[in-house]
Amino acid sequence: MAATAAWLLIGAVLLAAAALKAADRTGTTVALAAYGLPGRLAAPAFATLVAVEAALAALIAAGVEGAPYAAALVVTGFLVAQLVALAQGNAGAPCGCFGSGGRLSRASAARTAVLAGACALLPALGEGPQLPLVVTAGFTAAVVVLVAGRRSAPRGALEIEGEGPPLQEWSPLAAWFDDAARGAAAADSFDTSTPAPVGAAGDVRLALFTAPGCTLCKRIAPVAGELAGVDVRRFDEVEDTEAWAAARAPGAPYAVALGADGVVLAKGTVNDARQLGSIVAAARARAHTARNGTSRRAFLGRAGGVAAGAAGASMVGAVIRPGDADAYHFCGHIYTTDGCPHPTGLPRIDRRGFPLRARDGKRVDDLGRVIDDAGRPLDEDGALLTDLDGRPLPAAPRTPVCRLTGARYGIRVKTDGAWYRCCNGRVRKLVDCCSPNRTRINGDRALRGYCYDTRKVFCVMYFQSSVPC
């Protein structure tokens, strides 16, 4: 009985590891890239890890001879990867062991070593459970698929109050639809056999923001054209920069639904056809509510449930016009919460939270100087900075950005959760620096964001991964 329980316990641990990775695909992929895995290989490696762990869980739960040794070998490989990363000074980086939540540390390596040893000792405890392999395999597959489906495909679009144009207010985007309608009417006026169209083609005007190289955009765009009773216009990040600025679109694919009078009825980040449809459904429901003479507060409150705002979204694209850096803060983040104090300006960090120069990702110290592996300051050509006598300048401290923020403001801080956007073809991880403070760094009321426990967002940072999107 004890042997059977031990086999099932190890199988459950491996299944939990696979399921938690599947539940946060983007976060786990970014964590794998942080180990030095090239971005183009991180996504295939993610799928392989989930499949291998799930398969081992099924084999061990079925009591297959040799499965514990195979699991011990795989987990030992994980242990070696962690030890190498720790030896390279990467303590504190995302571990990727059980999804993206854990951090790389001696404790995580010790936990992995214990798991490897436990797998190897299973046969010595006795025979495993004699469950049919088809049953255990079906169960593990179902768990992984269900968890991945629930977390990666929210039903509604991601509608955030501070992103995009304000709801129930007129938007300049209406001008683009009106111009298109007038152009179509003028063209059709030369055809006497067809009456000229009047107004929009549908009861909802849908502005769809796309970007070159955005894979999600290529899947969403054809679906938009099939929506019944909807007048659709696409706005490209390169060709339609004015429309992007007018809508304050945070990324691509992003959708804004307008009424015939140009009032914003719904908006949000969309990743699939269902989410795009939720934008249109929310717009029609809100238009009906508004026609009944409801106030703006009730309009937003009653219609909020229709929008089905999601708890998270997978990879989406984002851009900034060169002249709009202040308005958009940095790619993927609209200026609602200020960035954490950073020696070079924009709060770019490495996988351990240390400062990097935003424009090229070079390491910098707390004074903003580019440094080498030993922390010595360098000039732009990579030569050591020296004083007037030719002696190398001394090294300065290099502190994690969130920790330095806490020291500067005299508050307790902790790096908690994160969310993801697609910037310049690569996944960008946006990270909250959290504290118990009631206000954010810019003085506004603090929000929960992606912080844990009772902490709230104080300022934000970002890590630019090599994972393509």
C-alpha positions as CSV (number, residue, x, y, z in Angstrom):
1,M,0.0,0.0,0.0
2,A,2.8,2.4,0.9
3,A,4.6,1.6,-2.4
4,T,1.5,2.3,-4.4
5,A,0.9,5.6,-2.6
6,A,4.5,6.7,-3.3
7,W,4.2,5.8,-7.0
8,L,1.0,7.8,-7.3
9,L,2.4,10.7,-5.4
10,I,5.4,11.0,-7.8
11,G,3.0,10.7,-10.7
12,A,0.9,13.5,-9.3
13,V,3.9,15.8,-8.8
14,L,5.0,15.3,-12.5
15,L,1.4,15.8,-13.7
16,A,1.2,19.0,-11.6
17,A,4.5,20.3,-13.2
18,A,3.1,19.6,-16.7
19,A,-0.3,21.1,-16.0
20,L,1.1,24.3,-14.5
21,K,3.4,24.8,-17.4
22,A,0.5,24.3,-19.8
23,A,-1.6,26.8,-17.8
24,D,0.9,29.6,-18.4
25,R,2.4,28.9,-21.8
26,T,3.8,32.3,-22.4
27,G,5.3,32.7,-18.9
28,T,6.9,29.2,-19.1
29,T,8.3,29.9,-22.6
30,V,9.9,33.1,-21.4
31,A,11.3,31.3,-18.4
32,L,12.9,28.7,-20.7
33,A,14.4,31.5,-22.8
34,A,15.9,33.0,-19.6
35,Y,18.0,29.8,-19.3
36,G,19.8,30.9,-22.5
37,L,17.7,28.8,-24.9
38,P,17.3,30.6,-28.2
39,G,13.8,32.2,-28.5
40,R,12.9,30.2,-31.7
41,L,13.5,27.0,-29.7
42,A,11.7,28.0,-26.5
43,A,8.2,27.3,-27.8
44,P,9.1,23.8,-29.1
45,A,10.9,23.1,-25.9
46,F,7.9,24.1,-23.9
47,A,5.6,21.7,-25.8
48,T,8.2,18.9,-25.4
49,L,8.6,19.5,-21.7
50,V,4.8,19.4,-21.1
51,A,4.5,16.2,-23.2
52,V,7.4,14.4,-21.5
53,E,6.3,15.2,-18.0
54,A,2.7,14.2,-18.7
55,A,3.8,11.0,-20.3
56,L,6.1,10.1,-17.4
57,A,3.2,10.9,-15.0
58,A,1.0,8.5,-16.9
59,L,3.6,5.7,-17.0
60,I,4.4,6.0,-13.3
61,A,0.8,6.0,-12.3
62,A,0.3,2.8,-14.3
63,G,3.3,1.2,-12.6
64,V,5.2,0.7,-15.8
65,E,8.6,-0.9,-15.1
66,G,11.5,1.5,-15.9
67,A,9.3,4.6,-15.9
68,P,10.8,5.8,-12.5
69,Y,14.3,5.6,-13.9
70,A,13.4,7.5,-17.0
71,A,11.7,10.2,-14.8
72,A,14.9,10.3,-12.6
73,L,17.0,10.9,-15.7
74,V,14.8,13.7,-17.0
75,V,14.6,15.4,-13.6
76,T,18.3,15.1,-13.2
77,G,18.6,17.0,-16.5
78,F,16.5,19.7,-15.0
79,L,18.7,19.8,-12.0
80,V,21.9,20.2,-14.1
81,A,20.3,23.1,-16.1
82,Q,19.4,24.8,-12.8
83,L,22.9,24.3,-11.4
84,V,24.5,25.8,-14.5
85,A,22.1,28.8,-14.4
86,L,23.0,29.3,-10.7
87,A,26.7,29.1,-11.4
88,Q,26.2,31.8,-14.0
89,G,24.7,34.1,-11.4
90,N,21.1,33.7,-12.5
91,A,19.6,33.2,-9.0
92,G,16.2,34.9,-8.8
93,A,15.3,34.3,-12.5
94,P,12.0,32.5,-13.3
95,C,12.5,28.8,-12.7
96,G,10.0,27.3,-15.1
97,C,9.7,24.3,-12.9
98,F,6.1,24.5,-12.0
99,G,4.9,27.1,-14.5
100,S,6.5,30.6,-14.4
101,G,5.7,31.4,-10.8
102,G,8.8,29.9,-9.1
103,R,12.2,31.4,-8.9
104,L,15.6,29.9,-9.5
105,S,17.5,29.3,-6.2
106,R,19.4,26.8,-4.2
107,A,16.1,25.7,-2.7
108,S,14.6,25.0,-6.2
109,A,17.7,23.0,-7.1
110,A,17.5,21.1,-3.8
111,R,13.8,20.4,-4.5
112,T,14.6,19.1,-7.9
113,A,17.4,16.9,-6.5
114,V,14.9,15.4,-4.0
115,L,12.4,14.6,-6.8
116,A,15.1,13.0,-8.9
117,G,16.2,10.8,-6.0
118,A,12.6,9.9,-5.1
119,C,11.9,8.8,-8.7
120,A,15.0,6.6,-8.6
121,L,14.0,5.0,-5.3
122,L,10.5,4.0,-6.3
123,P,11.3,0.5,-7.6
124,A,13.0,-0.3,-4.3
125,L,9.8,0.4,-2.4
126,G,7.9,-2.3,-4.3
127,E,5.6,-2.6,-7.3
128,G,3.6,0.3,-8.5
129,P,-0.2,0.5,-9.0
130,Q,-1.5,-1.8,-11.7
131,L,-3.7,0.7,-13.4
132,P,-4.4,0.4,-17.1
133,L,-2.1,2.6,-19.0
134,V,-4.9,3.8,-21.3
135,V,-6.7,5.1,-18.2
136,T,-3.7,7.0,-16.8
137,A,-2.7,8.4,-20.2
138,G,-6.3,9.6,-20.9
139,F,-6.5,11.2,-17.4
140,T,-3.2,13.1,-17.7
141,A,-4.0,14.2,-21.2
142,A,-7.4,15.5,-20.1
143,V,-5.9,17.4,-17.2
144,V,-3.3,19.1,-19.3
145,V,-5.7,20.0,-22.1
146,L,-8.4,21.3,-19.8
147,V,-6.0,23.4,-17.8
148,A,-4.4,24.8,-20.9
149,G,-7.7,25.6,-22.4
150,R,-9.1,27.3,-19.4
151,R,-6.1,29.6,-18.9
152,S,-5.1,30.3,-22.5
153,A,-8.5,31.1,-24.1
154,P,-10.5,33.6,-22.1
155,R,-14.0,33.9,-23.5
156,G,-14.1,37.7,-23.5
157,A,-11.8,40.3,-24.8
158,L,-9.3,41.9,-22.4
159,E,-10.9,45.2,-21.7
160,I,-8.8,47.5,-19.4
161,E,-10.2,50.9,-18.4
162,G,-6.9,52.7,-18.9
163,E,-6.2,51.3,-22.3
164,G,-7.7,52.5,-25.6
165,P,-10.3,55.3,-26.0
166,P,-12.7,56.1,-23.1
167,L,-16.1,54.2,-23.2
168,Q,-19.2,56.1,-24.1
169,E,-17.3,59.1,-25.5
170,W,-17.0,60.2,-29.1
171,S,-13.8,59.0,-30.7
172,P,-11.9,60.6,-33.6
173,L,-11.9,57.1,-35.2
174,A,-15.4,57.9,-36.5
175,A,-13.9,60.2,-39.1
176,W,-12.1,57.3,-40.8
177,F,-15.4,55.5,-41.2
178,D,-17.2,58.6,-42.4
179,D,-14.5,59.2,-45.0
180,A,-14.7,55.7,-46.2
181,A,-18.5,55.8,-46.4
182,R,-18.4,59.1,-48.4
183,G,-15.8,57.7,-50.8
184,A,-17.9,54.6,-51.4
185,A,-21.0,56.7,-52.0
186,A,-19.2,58.9,-54.5
187,A,-17.9,55.9,-56.4
188,D,-21.3,54.2,-56.5
189,S,-23.0,57.4,-57.7
190,F,-21.6,56.8,-61.2
191,D,-23.5,53.5,-61.3
192,T,-27.1,54.3,-61.9
193,S,-28.2,50.7,-61.6
194,T,-27.3,50.5,-57.9
195,P,-28.6,52.9,-55.2
196,A,-25.8,54.8,-53.3
197,P,-25.3,53.4,-49.8
198,V,-26.3,55.7,-46.9
199,G,-24.3,55.6,-43.7
200,A,-22.4,52.6,-42.4
201,A,-22.7,49.1,-43.6
202,G,-23.9,47.9,-40.2
203,D,-25.1,48.9,-36.8
204,V,-21.6,48.6,-35.3
205,R,-18.4,50.1,-36.6
206,L,-15.4,48.0,-35.7
207,A,-11.9,49.3,-35.8
208,L,-9.4,46.5,-35.9
209,F,-5.7,47.4,-35.1
210,T,-3.2,45.0,-36.7
211,A,0.6,45.0,-37.2
212,P,3.0,43.5,-39.8
213,G,4.4,40.2,-38.6
214,C,1.7,39.7,-36.0
215,T,0.6,36.1,-36.2
216,L,-2.6,36.6,-34.2
217,C,-3.6,39.4,-36.5
218,K,-3.4,37.1,-39.5
219,R,-5.9,34.8,-37.8
220,I,-8.2,37.5,-36.6
221,A,-8.5,39.7,-39.7
222,P,-10.4,37.2,-41.9
223,V,-12.9,36.5,-39.1
224,A,-13.7,40.3,-38.7
225,G,-14.9,40.4,-42.3
226,E,-17.4,37.7,-41.7
227,L,-19.2,39.5,-38.8
228,A,-22.8,40.2,-39.7
229,G,-24.0,43.8,-39.6
230,V,-20.6,45.1,-38.7
231,D,-18.7,47.8,-40.7
232,V,-15.0,46.8,-40.3
233,R,-11.9,48.9,-40.9
234,R,-8.4,47.7,-40.4
235,F,-5.7,50.0,-39.2
236,D,-2.1,49.0,-39.7
237,E,0.6,50.2,-37.2
238,V,2.8,51.4,-40.0
239,E,0.3,52.8,-42.6
240,D,-2.3,54.2,-40.1
241,T,-0.2,55.7,-37.3
242,E,-2.6,58.6,-36.8
243,A,-5.5,56.2,-36.2
244,W,-3.4,54.3,-33.7
245,A,-2.6,57.5,-31.9
246,A,-6.2,58.6,-31.9
247,A,-7.4,55.3,-30.4
248,R,-4.5,55.0,-28.0
249,A,-4.4,51.3,-29.0
250,P,-2.0,49.4,-26.7
251,G,-1.3,46.6,-29.1
252,A,-2.3,44.3,-31.9
253,P,-4.7,42.7,-32.4
254,Y,-6.9,45.3,-30.7
255,A,-10.5,46.1,-31.5
256,V,-12.7,49.2,-30.8
257,A,-16.4,49.1,-31.5
258,L,-18.2,52.4,-32.3
259,G,-21.9,53.2,-32.7
260,A,-23.2,55.0,-35.7
261,D,-22.7,58.3,-33.9
262,G,-19.0,57.6,-33.3
263,V,-19.4,56.8,-29.6
264,V,-17.1,54.1,-28.2
265,L,-19.2,51.1,-27.1
266,A,-16.7,48.4,-26.5
267,K,-12.9,47.8,-26.8
268,G,-10.3,45.2,-25.9
269,T,-7.4,43.0,-26.8
270,V,-8.6,40.0,-28.9
271,N,-6.8,36.7,-29.6
272,D,-9.5,34.6,-31.3
273,A,-12.8,34.8,-33.1
274,R,-14.8,34.3,-29.9
275,Q,-13.2,37.2,-28.2
276,L,-13.7,39.4,-31.3
277,G,-17.4,38.4,-31.3
278,S,-17.6,39.4,-27.6
279,I,-16.6,43.0,-28.6
280,V,-19.5,43.2,-31.0
281,A,-21.9,41.6,-28.5
282,A,-20.9,44.0,-25.8
283,A,-21.2,47.0,-28.2
284,R,-24.8,46.0,-29.1
285,A,-25.8,45.4,-25.5
286,R,-24.4,48.7,-24.4
287,A,-26.0,50.5,-27.3
288,H,-29.4,49.1,-26.2
289,T,-28.7,50.1,-22.6
290,A,-27.7,53.6,-23.7
291,R,-30.9,54.0,-25.8
292,N,-32.9,53.4,-22.7
293,G,-31.6,56.6,-21.2
294,T,-29.2,55.0,-18.7
295,S,-26.5,57.1,-17.1
296,R,-22.8,56.6,-17.9
297,R,-22.1,54.9,-14.6
298,A,-24.9,52.5,-15.0
299,F,-24.0,52.0,-18.7
300,L,-20.5,50.9,-17.7
301,G,-21.6,48.9,-14.7
302,R,-24.5,46.9,-16.3
303,A,-22.7,46.3,-19.5
304,G,-19.4,45.2,-17.9
305,G,-20.6,41.7,-17.5
306,V,-21.3,41.4,-21.2
307,A,-17.8,42.4,-22.1
308,A,-16.5,39.4,-20.2
309,G,-13.2,41.0,-19.3
310,A,-10.6,38.3,-19.0
311,A,-8.1,37.7,-16.2
312,G,-5.3,37.5,-18.6
313,A,-4.4,37.2,-22.3
314,S,-1.8,35.4,-24.3
315,M,0.7,37.1,-26.5
316,V,-0.4,40.3,-28.3
317,G,1.5,42.9,-30.2
318,A,2.2,46.5,-29.2
319,V,3.8,49.6,-30.8
320,I,4.7,53.1,-30.0
321,R,4.9,56.0,-32.4
322,P,8.3,57.7,-32.1
323,G,6.7,60.9,-30.9
324,D,4.3,59.2,-28.4
325,A,6.8,57.7,-26.0
326,D,5.6,59.8,-23.1
327,A,1.9,59.0,-23.7
328,Y,2.5,55.3,-24.1
329,H,5.4,55.1,-21.5
330,F,7.0,52.1,-23.3
331,C,5.9,49.5,-25.8
332,G,3.2,47.4,-24.3
333,H,2.3,49.8,-21.5
334,I,0.1,52.9,-21.6
335,Y,1.2,55.6,-19.2
336,T,-1.1,54.9,-16.2
337,T,1.5,53.7,-13.7
338,D,4.9,55.2,-13.9
339,G,8.0,53.1,-14.4
340,C,10.3,52.2,-11.5
341,P,13.3,54.6,-11.1
342,H,16.0,53.4,-13.5
343,P,19.5,54.7,-14.1
344,T,18.9,55.2,-17.8
345,G,15.2,56.1,-18.0
346,L,12.9,53.4,-19.3
347,P,12.7,50.5,-16.7
348,R,14.2,47.7,-18.7
349,I,15.6,44.8,-16.6
350,D,17.2,41.4,-17.1
351,R,15.7,38.1,-16.0
352,R,16.9,38.7,-12.4
353,G,15.6,42.3,-12.2
354,F,18.9,44.1,-12.7
355,P,18.9,47.3,-14.9
356,L,19.6,47.2,-18.6
357,R,19.9,50.0,-21.0
358,A,16.6,50.2,-22.9
359,R,17.9,50.9,-26.4
360,D,20.3,48.0,-26.7
361,G,19.9,45.8,-23.5
362,K,23.5,46.4,-22.3
363,R,24.1,46.0,-18.5
364,V,24.4,49.2,-16.6
365,D,25.2,50.0,-13.0
366,D,23.3,52.2,-10.6
367,L,24.9,55.3,-12.1
368,G,23.7,54.3,-15.6
369,R,27.1,53.4,-17.0
370,V,27.6,50.4,-19.3
371,I,29.6,47.8,-17.5
372,D,31.5,44.6,-18.3
373,D,31.2,41.2,-16.7
374,A,33.2,42.4,-13.7
375,G,31.1,45.5,-13.2
376,R,33.7,47.9,-14.5
377,P,32.3,50.9,-16.4
378,L,32.9,51.0,-20.2
379,D,32.6,53.7,-22.9
380,E,30.5,53.3,-26.0
381,D,33.4,51.5,-27.8
382,G,33.7,48.9,-25.0
383,A,36.9,50.3,-23.5
384,L,37.3,50.8,-19.8
385,L,36.4,54.3,-18.5
386,T,39.4,56.0,-17.0
387,D,40.2,59.1,-15.0
388,L,42.5,61.9,-16.2
389,D,45.5,59.8,-15.1
390,G,44.4,56.9,-17.2
391,R,43.4,54.7,-14.3
392,P,40.2,52.6,-14.6
393,L,37.2,54.1,-12.8
394,P,36.0,52.1,-9.8
395,A,32.9,49.9,-10.1
396,A,29.6,51.1,-8.7
397,P,26.8,49.0,-7.2
398,R,24.3,47.3,-9.4
399,T,21.0,46.8,-7.6
400,P,17.8,45.1,-8.8
401,V,15.5,47.9,-10.0
402,C,12.5,47.0,-7.7
403,R,14.8,46.7,-4.6
404,L,16.5,50.0,-5.4
405,T,13.0,51.6,-5.6
406,G,12.1,50.3,-2.2
407,A,15.3,51.7,-0.7
408,R,14.8,55.1,-2.4
409,Y,11.2,55.5,-1.2
410,G,11.7,53.7,2.2
411,I,9.0,51.1,1.5
412,R,8.9,47.3,1.5
413,V,8.8,46.0,-2.1
414,K,8.6,42.6,-3.9
415,T,8.5,41.6,-7.5
416,D,5.3,39.5,-7.9
417,G,3.3,38.7,-11.1
418,A,3.7,39.7,-14.7
419,W,1.8,40.0,-18.0
420,Y,3.0,39.7,-21.6
421,R,2.8,41.8,-24.7
422,C,4.4,41.4,-28.2
423,C,6.9,44.2,-29.0
424,N,9.0,44.3,-32.2
425,G,8.3,40.6,-32.9
426,R,9.4,39.4,-29.4
427,V,7.5,38.7,-26.2
428,R,7.9,41.4,-23.6
429,K,7.3,40.5,-20.0
430,L,5.9,43.5,-18.0
431,V,6.6,43.1,-14.3
432,D,4.9,44.8,-11.3
433,C,7.1,46.1,-8.4
434,C,4.6,45.7,-5.6
435,S,4.3,47.1,-2.1
436,P,1.7,47.5,0.7
437,N,1.5,51.2,-0.2
438,R,-1.9,52.7,-0.9
439,T,-0.6,54.9,-3.6
440,R,1.5,54.3,-6.8
441,I,4.8,56.0,-7.5
442,N,2.9,58.7,-9.5
443,G,0.6,59.5,-6.5
444,D,-2.5,57.8,-7.8
445,R,-4.4,55.2,-5.8
446,A,-2.7,51.9,-6.0
447,L,-4.3,49.0,-7.9
448,R,-3.9,45.2,-7.3
449,G,-2.6,44.5,-10.7
450,Y,-0.7,41.3,-10.8
451,C,0.6,41.6,-7.2
452,Y,0.1,38.8,-4.7
453,D,-1.2,38.7,-1.1
454,T,-2.2,42.3,0.1
455,R,0.4,44.1,-2.0
456,K,-0.4,46.5,-4.8
457,V,1.4,47.9,-7.8
458,F,3.9,50.7,-7.0
459,C,5.7,50.9,-10.3
460,V,6.4,48.8,-13.4
461,M,9.4,47.3,-15.2
462,Y,9.9,45.1,-18.3
463,F,12.0,42.2,-19.5
464,Q,12.5,41.8,-23.2
465,S,12.8,38.1,-24.1
466,S,14.0,36.5,-27.3
467,V,10.8,34.5,-27.7
468,P,9.2,35.3,-31.1
469,C,5.5,36.3,-31.3
